[in-house]
Amino acid sequence: MIVRQELEKDYPQVFELVEQAFKNAEHSDHQEQFLVEKLRRSDAFIPELSLVAEIENEIVGHILFTILSVKNNDKAFNSLALAPVSVKPQYQGQGIGSQLISYGHKIARELGYESVILIGHEKYYPRFGYKKTSNFGISFPFDLPEENGMAIELIPDALKNVTGIVTYPKEFGID
């Protein structure tokens, strides 16, 4: 398997992949493929952090990290949003998502990003070092079970003095 930066020619394959990956997902609005398209056109998009996993020239996984911020009154701290992680249904459970996340963290660190924030499954993401955002004094602008809002410090103590509310790019459709 190869993990590499997504190219423009990959967009149609990635659209189908994301659609398939979330087709039967319980906690999904089934619009993730459109979110990816919107985020690619946004100021929050970081081309180096839109990654695909490829097996024998077939794209079987995709991950996207985009810029978000944590705001507290007049202070803002930039972080990354991890959303979505997509793996073709027939390839799920084989570690592809894990490899995309780990490689994404490595590239993000190399690019100078210090942390990642996500909404996700409380049993899946802690294995990568994610902890509840409430541990850091970070909250979301909507109701969310505490265990599903998570963050990771890509460098030690990156979130030590960061508190506030996550502010998503407008493309997420969250006010």
C-alpha positions in Angstrom: 0.0 0.0 0.0 1.2 3.5 -0.8 0.0 6.6 1.1 0.5 9.8 -0.9 -0.9 13.3 -1.4 -4.1 13.4 -3.2 -3.9 14.8 -6.8 -6.6 16.6 -8.7 -7.0 13.6 -11.0 -8.0 11.6 -7.9 -11.0 13.7 -7.0 -13.7 11.6 -8.8 -12.3 8.4 -7.3 -12.1 10.0 -3.8 -15.7 11.3 -4.2 -17.0 7.8 -4.8 -14.8 6.3 -2.1 -16.0 8.8 0.6 -19.6 8.2 -0.5 -19.2 4.4 -0.2 -17.4 4.6 3.1 -20.2 6.5 4.8 -23.2 4.9 3.0 -24.2 2.7 5.9 -22.5 4.8 8.7 -24.8 5.2 11.7 -23.7 8.7 12.7 -23.5 10.3 9.3 -25.5 12.8 7.3 -24.1 11.0 4.2 -22.8 14.3 2.8 -19.1 13.8 3.6 -18.2 13.5 0.0 -19.7 17.0 -0.6 -17.9 18.3 2.5 -14.5 17.2 1.1 -15.3 19.0 -2.2 -16.2 22.2 -0.3 -13.1 22.0 1.9 -10.8 21.6 -1.1 -12.0 25.0 -2.4 -11.7 26.7 1.0 -8.9 28.7 2.7 -8.7 25.9 5.3 -7.5 23.4 2.7 -3.9 22.1 3.0 -3.1 20.1 -0.1 -0.3 18.2 1.6 -2.8 17.0 4.2 -5.3 15.5 1.8 -4.0 12.0 1.6 -4.9 8.8 -0.2 -4.1 5.2 0.3 -3.6 3.2 -2.8 -3.3 -0.5 -3.5 -2.4 -1.6 -7.0 -3.5 1.8 -8.4 -6.9 1.7 -6.7 -7.6 4.4 -4.1 -8.9 2.5 -1.1 -8.6 5.3 1.6 -8.6 9.0 2.1 -8.0 11.4 4.9 -8.4 15.2 5.1 -6.9 17.6 7.7 -8.0 21.2 7.4 -7.3 24.3 9.5 -9.6 25.3 12.3 -9.2 27.5 15.3 -9.9 27.5 19.0 -11.2 30.9 20.1 -11.3 32.4 23.5 -12.5 36.0 23.6 -10.0 37.9 21.4 -7.4 35.0 21.3 -7.3 32.4 18.6 -5.1 29.3 18.3 -4.8 27.5 15.0 -5.2 23.7 15.0 -6.3 21.1 12.5 -9.6 19.3 12.0 -9.4 15.7 11.0 -12.5 15.0 8.9 -13.3 12.7 7.3 -11.3 9.5 7.3 -12.7 7.2 4.6 -11.9 3.6 3.7 -13.7 1.6 1.1 -16.0 -0.8 2.8 -14.3 -4.0 1.5 -11.0 -2.7 2.9 -12.2 -1.6 6.3 -10.7 -3.2 9.4 -7.3 -3.8 7.7 -5.4 -0.9 9.3 -5.7 1.5 6.3 -7.4 4.2 8.4 -4.7 3.8 11.0 -1.9 4.2 8.5 -3.6 7.3 7.0 -4.0 8.9 10.5 -0.4 8.1 11.5 1.1 9.4 8.3 -1.2 12.5 8.4 0.1 13.3 11.9 3.7 12.9 10.6 3.1 15.3 7.7 1.2 17.8 9.9 4.1 17.9 12.4 6.6 18.4 9.5 4.5 21.3 8.2 4.6 22.9 11.7 1.1 22.1 13.0 0.9 21.4 16.7 -2.4 19.7 17.3 -5.5 18.0 15.8 -9.1 18.2 16.9 -11.8 15.8 15.9 -15.2 14.4 16.6 -15.1 10.6 16.5 -15.5 7.2 18.0 -14.3 7.2 21.6 -12.9 3.7 21.3 -11.0 4.2 18.0 -9.1 7.5 18.3 -7.5 7.2 21.8 -5.1 4.5 20.3 -3.4 7.3 18.4 -3.1 9.5 21.5 -6.3 11.4 21.3 -7.8 12.7 24.6 -11.1 14.4 25.4 -11.0 18.0 24.4 -12.5 18.8 27.9 -9.1 17.7 29.3 -7.6 20.7 27.6 -10.4 23.2 28.3 -11.6 23.1 24.7 -15.3 22.8 23.8 -17.5 22.7 20.7 -20.1 25.2 19.6 -22.8 22.5 19.7 -23.9 19.7 22.0 -21.7 16.7 21.8 -21.1 13.7 24.1 -17.9 14.6 26.0 -16.1 11.4 25.0 -16.6 12.1 21.2 -14.7 15.5 21.1 -11.0 14.7 21.0 -7.6 16.3 20.5 -4.0 15.3 20.2 -0.9 17.3 20.8 1.4 16.7 17.9 4.2 18.3 19.9 4.3 18.1 23.7 2.2 20.6 25.6 0.9 22.2 22.4 -2.5 22.7 24.0 -1.2 23.5 27.5 -2.3 27.1 27.5 -5.1 26.8 24.9 -8.7 27.0 26.0 -11.8 28.1 24.2 -14.4 27.0 21.6 -13.6 25.2 18.4 -14.4 27.4 15.3 -14.8 25.4 12.1 -14.3 26.7 8.6 -17.7 27.9 7.2 -17.7 24.9 4.8 -18.5 22.6 7.7 -21.9 24.4 8.0 -21.5 24.9 11.7 -22.4 28.3 13.2 
